[in-house]
Amino acid sequence: MEETNYDEMLNIRTVGEQKNFNDSLHYHRYEPTPYSALEHLFKKYALKRDDRIVDFGCGKGRLNFFIHHLFQSAVVGVEMNENFYKEAIENLNGYMKKRKNNNGNIEFRCCLAEEYDIDTKDNRFYFFNPFSVQIFMKIINNILLSFEKEPRQIELIFFYASQDYIFFLENQTAFELKNEVMLPGLTESNPFEKFVIYELLN
């Protein structure tokens, strides 16, 4: 299905050029994950209704609505850019208009990623290379502190995983590679164009 067709089906707007991004070296330009890549990921990686997924650098909320549509899982979008946050809220209103059985489990927070207060129900975390490894390390520390309060199965999902992120995870944390989801016709020419999933070992 085309990008615009998915947006139309979900009654949201996430395509088009992304403007108004932060010029800090620590926060990278927002770009939504292609729907075609998400389709492929979720054929190989299923979520459950009682999962709660946090998307860091969610932009206009594409991943959040796509996951909710497929799995009815709880989703939280964390976005520092106020303009994108406002567009995500507009998208939420549009998305909910088509869904009368609203179970109220889509949220958006406008804050820096490292300032997001990890909920003890949060158990899946999505990253499309949104910020520097320094910010990433702070977030992983927040996740681990939350895990100490409430032990649970935790997994991290990466698209275009930063080598710095992976080096940090594999050398300084108890996260271990669980799976890789290749994208046919893409991963062969660009080894970063894939999803990698890490799980926290208890």
N, C-alpha and C positions, 0 to 999 in steps of 0.2 A: 504494500500500500504506500502511496506517495505521502511525503511529509505533510502537505497541506490537507490531504484526505484524513489523516489521523487527527489533525487539529480540528477539522470539521466534525468528525465523529464524536470527539470528546468535548466539543463546543468550547475550545480554548484557542488562544493565539500564541504560538511559541516560535513560529518560523520568521524569517526576515533577518536583516542585519542587526547585530547586537551592538548597541551604542552605550555611552555613559558608563564605561568601565573604569575601575579604579586604576590610577597610575602608579600605585605603590609597587615596589619590587617584590613584595611578599604576597600580593594578591594578583592572580592571573586573569586575563580576559575571559569573560563568560562565553561559553559556547555550549549549546544543548547537545546531548548525546543523540545521534541519529536514530530515528525510530526503527530503521532497518536493523541497526545493531542491537537495540533493546529487544526487538522481536526474537532475534537469534539467542540472546542471553537467556531470556525467560522460557525458551524451549528446553534449555539445558539446566536451568537453575530456577527451581520453583520456590515461591514464598508461601507462607501460611497466613490465614486470616488473623492469627494472634501474634504474628510478627509486627514489629514496629521499626520502620526504616527511617533513618535520618539521611537526608541528602544535603551535604555541605556544598554551598555555592549553587543553590537550586535554581537561580535565575527566575524564569517565569513559571517554573513548576512542572515542566514536561514529564520528568521521571515520576514525580509524585502522582500525577493523574493517571499515567500509564499503569503504574503498579496498582493503584487503587482499582482501576477498571478491570485489570486481569485477576487480581487476588483478593480484593477488598481488605487488604492489610492496612494497618494504621501507618500514615506517612507524615513526616515532619520535614519541611523545607527550611533550611537556614540560609538567609541571604543578607549580605551587608549593604547592598546597593538599594536605596529607598525606591528608586524608579522601578527596578525589577520586582521588588517586593510588592509594590502597588499593582503591577501588572499580574503578579501571581494571585493576589487577592481578587482582582477582576476575573481572572481565569477560574478561580474557585467558585465565584458566583455563577459564571456561565456553565461550568461543569455541573454544579448542583441543580441548576434549572432543569436539566435533562434527567435527573435522578430523584424520584420522589422518596425513595427509601434511604434517606440520608442518615447514616450511622455516625456522622460527626467525627470521623477519625482522620481528617486531613487538616493539618495545621501549617502555618507559615510563621517564622520568627525573623524579625529584622534586627540582626545583631552580628557582631564579628563571630566567626566560627569558633574561635577559642573561648569565647564568652558564653556560648550556648551551654546551658546547664543540663548535662546528660541525665535523662530520666532513667530510673531503674528498669523501665519497660523497654527502653531502646535496645535492640539486639542486632540490628543490621545497619551498617554505615556505608554510604556510597560516596566515592570520590572520583571526579573527572579532573584530576590535576588542578585543583582550584587555587592552591596557594603554595608557598615555599615549604621546604622540609622543616624549617623552624616552627612554623605555625602547626604543621602536621604533628610534630612531636608533642606540642602542648595538648592537642586534641586527643592523641593516643593516651597521654597521661590522664586526661579527664575521663576517658573511657575506662581505663584500668582502675581508677579510684572508684568509679561507679560500680565496677565489677566486684571490688572488695566489699562494698555495701550490700550488693545483691548478686551473688554468683549466678551466672546464666550462660547459655551458649551465645557467643558473640562472633559475628563474621563481618569482615570488611570486603567491600566490592570495589574494584578499581577498573576504570577504563583509561587506556593510555597511561598506565602506571609509571610514575616517576621512578627512575633508578635510585634516587636518593631516598624516597619513601621505602622502597623494597629493601635497600641496604640497612636502613634503620630498623625496620621490622624484624628482619632475619638475624640481625646481630645484637639487638638490644632489647628485644621483647620476647614474650612467649607465644607470639603469633606464628603460625606455620602455614605454608601454602597448602590449600585444600584442592583447588581446581583451577584450570585455565580454560576459557571458552574462546576458541579461535573464530574469526570471521572469514568465511570462505571467500577467496578472491582478494582479500585485503591483508590478512595477517602475513601471507607469503611475501608480499612486497614491502610491508612495514611491520616488523615484529612487535612494535608497541601497540598496534591496532588490534587489541584483544582485551578481554576481561580477565582479571585474575582475582581469585577469592582466597582470602586468608581467614583462618579460624583461630580463636584463642584457645590454647590448650589449658585445661584445668589442672 
